[in-house]
Amino acid sequence: MILIDEVLTPDSSRFWPADLYAPGKSQPSFDKQYVRDYLETLDWDKNPPGPELPEEIVQKTSEKYIEAYTRVTGLEF
């Protein structure tokens, strides 16, 4: 087998904290859903080009990805 694309990253997979999981509800996550949720608040027709993201959204997304890395690997970033 040859893996040709990325796997188990916050861009391709969903990461939810197991201790906070609640069936049937929106889950707190460590993936790109945070950006999607932000984009849903905008008046944007979802056609390119996409809107520029505010620095706070970029920073919070980065923090979520780093936390996912830390939780999955047990290593500090």
C-alpha angles and dihedrals in degrees: 000000000000121000108214103173136041120282136193096013127132087254095057105027140044117243118193128172105251093214091059099041113131118180115234095018136095106269129224103247147191098214143080092290087094090064092043090052090051092049090052089063092060131085093241127137092217093243123125134304096053121213119271111257119237115245091247091058091048091048095047091047090051090051091051092050091048091049090051090052092049094048095046098044102028087228128120116240 
